Amino acid sequence: MDKNYKATLVVQTLNEIVGLKTIMPQIKPEWCSQIIILDGNSTDGSTEWCENNGYTVFKQKSRGGWDAYKELYQSGLIEGDIIITLSPDGNCLTEAIPELIKKMNEGYDMVVASRYKALAISYDDTKLSKIANETFTRLINKLCHLELTDSLGIYRAYRRELPEEFGLDREPNWYIRQLMKMTTLVSWEIALSMRCGKTGKKVGEIPSDEPLRIDDDRNPRGLHRRLGHGFSMIGQFCYELVRR
C-alpha cells in the first residue's frame, strides 16, 4: 500500500560554500518538510551562509561522517518519516529528491539514487573508482542477498527508524573507532546497504546521474584521499561481513 512519507533532507557539508550557493536554491520547499545542514565545522562561511538563508544548521562536535550522522540522529532534531542524505558538492542531482520520496512511498525501507542503474551515468568516476564501486556492489549483492547497482553512494532515502533498528545510533565500537582515527571518510552508507540486505529489508533504486563536482579545484581529491576512501570502504566492508 502506498504511503505518504514526510521527508527530512540532510545536507552534509564541510567547506562547501560554492556548492551550497549553487545547489540549495535548486531544492523546492515543497519537496521536503524539513531541511537540515549537517556541518563538519566549516571555516569558509558555509554555516553563516546557510543560517542567513534560513536553513537549520546542526554543527557536529566530533569529526567524520559516521559521528556526524550519529550526533544528528541522537539530537532528536529530525522530524521526517524518512531521511534523505545529499552532498552539496554537485554530485547529487536535486531533481531526484521527489523521485526518491515517490519510490519510498511505495513501501520501501531504503531507496538508493544509483549512478549506474539503467541509463544513469557517473561523470565523476575515474576508472579506478568505477571498478571499486562495481566490485564492492557485486560482493555486497552476493553476500547480503541484494540486487543493487550502487551500494556505496551517499544519495539515498531510508526510513527514520532504520539507524536505531540497526544500532547505528549506538555505534561505533572499538573497530570502527580505529578506522575513524585513520580517515574521516568512515560513514553509514556501507552499513545501511549491508544491514538492509542481511535483515531482508525492501531496498530499491532510482537512476540518477552523478555530475562532476562543483569547484573541484578548491576541494581537490588527490591520491591520498582516494586511497583513504578505499581503505575505509574495505575496513567497513570487512566489519559488516563478520558482524552479527
C-alpha positions as CSV (number, residue, x, y, z in Angstrom):
1,M,0.0,0.0,0.0
2,D,1.3,3.5,-0.9
3,K,2.3,5.7,2.0
4,N,2.7,9.4,2.3
5,Y,6.0,10.0,4.0
6,K,7.3,13.3,5.2
7,A,11.0,13.8,4.3
8,T,13.9,15.3,6.2
9,L,16.7,16.3,3.8
10,V,20.1,16.1,5.5
11,V,22.8,18.1,3.6
12,Q,26.3,17.1,4.8
13,T,28.8,19.9,4.4
14,L,32.4,20.7,5.1
15,N,33.7,23.9,3.4
16,E,31.2,23.7,0.5
17,I,30.2,27.4,0.2
18,V,30.3,27.4,-3.6
19,G,28.3,24.2,-3.9
20,L,25.8,25.3,-1.3
21,K,25.1,28.6,-3.2
22,T,24.6,26.6,-6.4
23,I,22.7,23.6,-5.1
24,M,20.4,24.8,-2.3
25,P,18.4,27.3,-4.5
26,Q,17.5,24.3,-6.7
27,I,15.7,22.5,-3.9
28,K,12.0,23.4,-3.9
29,P,10.5,23.9,-0.4
30,E,7.5,21.7,-1.2
31,W,9.7,18.6,-1.8
32,C,10.7,18.2,1.9
33,S,9.1,19.0,5.2
34,Q,12.5,19.7,6.8
35,I,16.0,20.6,5.6
36,I,19.0,20.3,7.9
37,I,22.5,21.4,7.1
38,L,24.8,18.9,8.9
39,D,28.1,20.8,9.1
40,G,31.5,19.4,10.0
41,N,32.8,22.7,11.4
42,S,33.3,24.6,8.1
43,T,35.6,27.6,8.0
44,D,34.7,29.0,4.6
45,G,31.4,30.7,5.6
46,S,29.2,27.7,4.7
47,T,27.3,27.8,8.1
48,E,26.9,31.5,8.1
49,W,25.5,31.5,4.5
50,C,23.1,28.7,5.4
51,E,21.9,30.4,8.6
52,N,21.5,33.7,6.8
53,N,19.3,31.9,4.2
54,G,17.0,30.4,6.8
55,Y,18.3,26.9,6.9
56,T,18.6,24.9,10.1
57,V,22.3,24.1,10.8
58,F,23.5,21.3,13.1
59,K,27.2,21.5,13.9
60,Q,28.8,18.2,14.7
61,K,31.1,18.2,17.8
62,S,33.4,15.3,16.6
63,R,34.9,14.6,13.2
64,G,33.9,12.3,10.3
65,G,30.8,11.2,8.6
66,W,29.7,8.4,11.0
67,D,29.7,10.5,14.1
68,A,28.1,13.4,12.2
69,Y,25.1,11.2,11.4
70,K,25.0,9.7,14.9
71,E,25.1,13.1,16.6
72,L,22.3,14.5,14.5
73,Y,20.2,11.3,14.9
74,Q,20.6,11.4,18.7
75,S,19.8,15.1,18.8
76,G,16.1,14.5,18.2
77,L,16.1,17.2,15.6
78,I,14.9,15.0,12.7
79,E,11.1,15.3,12.2
80,G,10.6,13.4,8.9
81,D,9.4,9.8,8.5
82,I,12.2,9.3,6.0
83,I,15.8,10.7,5.9
84,I,17.4,11.7,2.6
85,T,21.1,12.3,2.6
86,L,22.7,14.6,0.0
87,S,26.1,16.1,-0.7
88,P,26.0,19.7,-1.9
89,D,29.2,19.3,-3.9
90,G,27.3,18.9,-7.2
91,N,27.4,15.1,-7.4
92,C,23.7,14.7,-6.4
93,L,21.0,15.9,-8.9
94,T,18.4,17.7,-6.8
95,E,15.6,16.8,-9.2
96,A,15.9,13.2,-7.9
97,I,14.6,14.1,-4.5
98,P,10.8,13.8,-5.4
99,E,11.6,10.5,-7.2
100,L,13.3,9.1,-4.1
101,I,10.3,10.1,-1.9
102,K,7.8,8.7,-4.5
103,K,9.7,5.4,-4.5
104,M,9.8,5.3,-0.7
105,N,6.1,5.9,-0.6
106,E,5.7,2.5,-2.4
107,G,6.7,0.8,0.8
108,Y,10.5,0.6,0.6
109,D,12.7,0.7,3.6
110,M,15.6,2.3,1.6
111,V,16.0,3.7,-1.9
112,V,19.3,4.5,-3.5
113,A,19.8,7.1,-6.2
114,S,22.0,4.9,-8.3
115,R,24.8,6.3,-10.6
116,Y,24.7,3.1,-12.6
117,K,21.1,2.0,-12.9
118,A,19.5,1.9,-16.4
119,L,20.9,4.8,-18.4
120,A,22.4,6.8,-15.4
121,I,26.0,7.9,-15.8
122,S,28.7,9.0,-13.3
123,Y,30.6,11.8,-14.9
124,D,32.7,12.0,-11.7
125,D,34.1,8.4,-11.8
126,T,37.7,7.6,-12.6
127,K,38.5,4.2,-14.0
128,L,39.7,3.1,-10.6
129,S,36.7,4.4,-8.6
130,K,34.2,2.8,-11.1
131,I,36.0,-0.6,-10.8
132,A,36.0,-0.2,-7.0
133,N,32.3,0.7,-6.8
134,E,31.2,-2.1,-9.1
135,T,33.4,-4.7,-7.2
136,F,32.1,-3.7,-3.8
137,T,28.5,-3.7,-5.1
138,R,28.8,-7.2,-6.6
139,L,30.3,-8.5,-3.3
140,I,27.6,-6.8,-1.2
141,N,24.8,-8.2,-3.5
142,K,26.2,-11.7,-3.3
143,L,26.8,-11.8,0.4
144,C,23.8,-9.8,1.5
145,H,21.2,-11.1,-1.0
146,L,20.6,-7.7,-2.7
147,E,20.2,-6.6,-6.3
148,L,21.8,-3.1,-6.2
149,T,23.7,-1.4,-8.9
150,D,25.1,1.2,-6.5
151,S,25.7,0.3,-2.8
152,L,28.1,3.0,-1.7
153,G,26.7,6.4,-2.7
154,I,25.6,9.0,-0.2
155,Y,22.5,9.9,-2.1
156,R,19.7,7.7,-0.7
157,A,16.5,7.8,1.3
158,Y,15.6,5.5,4.2
159,R,13.1,5.1,7.0
160,R,13.9,7.2,10.1
161,E,13.7,4.1,12.3
162,L,16.5,2.2,10.5
163,P,19.5,3.7,12.2
164,E,18.1,2.8,15.6
165,E,17.0,-0.6,14.5
166,F,20.5,-1.3,13.1
167,G,22.2,0.1,16.2
168,L,23.9,2.8,14.2
169,D,22.9,5.4,16.8
170,R,24.8,3.4,19.4
171,E,28.0,2.6,17.5
172,P,30.8,2.9,16.5
173,N,32.6,0.2,18.5
174,W,36.3,-0.1,19.0
175,Y,37.0,-1.4,15.5
176,I,35.1,1.4,13.7
177,R,36.8,3.9,16.0
178,Q,40.2,2.7,14.9
179,L,39.2,3.2,11.2
180,M,37.9,6.7,12.1
181,K,41.3,7.6,13.6
182,M,42.9,6.9,10.2
183,T,40.3,8.6,7.9
184,T,37.3,10.8,8.3
185,L,35.6,9.1,5.4
186,V,34.0,6.3,7.5
187,S,30.3,6.7,7.2
188,W,26.9,4.9,7.3
189,E,26.4,4.0,3.6
190,I,28.0,0.6,3.6
191,A,26.4,-0.3,6.9
192,L,23.0,0.7,5.7
193,S,23.3,-1.3,2.5
194,M,24.6,-4.5,4.0
195,R,22.4,-4.5,7.1
196,C,19.3,-3.9,4.9
197,G,20.3,-6.9,2.9
198,K,21.1,-9.1,5.9
199,T,17.8,-8.3,7.6
200,G,15.6,-8.7,4.5
201,K,14.6,-5.1,4.1
202,K,12.9,-3.9,1.0
203,V,15.5,-2.0,-1.0
204,G,15.0,-0.2,-4.3
205,E,16.8,2.2,-6.6
206,I,16.1,5.0,-9.0
207,P,18.5,6.0,-11.8
208,S,20.2,9.4,-11.2
209,D,23.3,10.8,-13.0
210,E,26.3,11.9,-11.0
211,P,27.6,15.2,-12.4
212,L,31.1,16.5,-11.9
213,R,31.8,18.1,-8.5
214,I,31.4,21.9,-8.3
215,D,34.5,23.9,-7.6
216,D,36.7,20.8,-7.6
217,D,39.9,22.9,-7.7
218,R,39.0,24.2,-4.3
219,N,38.2,20.8,-2.9
220,P,40.8,18.6,-4.6
221,R,40.8,14.8,-4.1
222,G,44.3,13.6,-4.5
223,L,45.6,10.1,-4.5
224,H,46.0,10.1,-0.7
225,R,42.3,10.9,-0.3
226,R,41.2,8.3,-2.8
227,L,43.4,5.7,-1.1
228,G,41.9,6.7,2.3
229,H,38.4,6.3,0.9
230,G,39.3,2.9,-0.5
231,F,40.9,1.8,2.8
232,S,37.8,2.9,4.8
233,M,35.5,1.0,2.5
234,I,37.5,-2.2,2.8
235,G,37.6,-1.8,6.6
236,Q,33.9,-1.2,6.9
237,F,33.0,-4.0,4.4
238,C,35.1,-6.5,6.5
239,Y,33.4,-5.3,9.7
240,E,29.9,-5.6,8.3
241,L,30.7,-9.0,6.8
242,V,31.6,-10.6,10.2
243,R,29.1,-8.5,12.3
244,R,26.2,-10.5,13.6
